[in-house]
Amino acid sequence: MDHHHVWSTFSAYNTWANQKLAELFSSLDEAAANKTIVSSFPSVKLTFLHIWDAELIWLKRLQGLNPEGFPSASFEGSFEDVLREVLKNSRDFQVFVAAQDEAYFEKMITFKNLAGKQFSQPAYEMIQHCLNHSTYHRGQLVTMARQLGLKDIPATDFVYFKRQG
């Protein structure tokens, strides 16, 4: 398996899909972004914050670091700031993955979760988990967009990313 190609492509897709949804939601004001909606996280802003938290935590672990908390724990910025941070981190994740050689993806990485429990996994499994996790929450964001009455919701399936060239 060509891990480098697979995970570089999938991390580029993740950035693209996050960008599509950031563009969709960029028209929301703070009140709409914070409106309570029944989901895993009770607002659009909190769902994007969770995506940022998870992608940043997994990126740091892939880099050999043991983060001690989520960036959202001390975040006081606007919804626009959240979108900017999500996209910046998605690009950072993509650049990091693309910079790795093939051997990196099979490398066992030992890390501690936020509760301090130690785990070891191959890098590619950590990448797969992180990107799949973001896909899951993007699906929730699409449902939230419909509940907020947003129109022209973009298709963010992997196949659309590949078809655009």
Steps between C-alpha positions, in 0.01 A plus 500: 500500500624848418422662834651831399267541203191379688543716809633807318196485274259443787648782707467730197138388474450580869630853448280544191187374680565717806546798266169428325312496829685803635389689189141382551489608863703821460180701454374410849508765767608413855142443617428247224838330547421460871133404459414181689441207264465141616816316390821359650601859570218749554597765245678552171779690676555223755504235227767689306693549825488125555634432150784745568571342840514147362704578189752702702534235773558223242746714303705565812500129584615419146781752553609315814354748747261433788253789512353570841167645395274624227555843343130575551546487879651849496355626171299821521488599134215558261340245271704649216813434706392137553459447125841654436666273760329186368623575148851591613533179697355290217764646267772437760382138532503461122849648466633279780358182346628589152850560638535146640680216325330166441659336806348758735147371448584154640697647790358422844428819687461493875293775656288578803137594474376800696424274798866393505449146370772383263430350157708391200369493145639519149495855368268411212232376743519825694467700178210285384321541832546877508382559144207261536403678822487833318286346226253382764464848648477667159193282443353642818580852382307437178197397705541812714522714185167363383344571839627858480346539153828534311476440127744372237660252737807364322562131443811409697529131413848379406384416147411868437845604616657254255271599211589866522851416380 
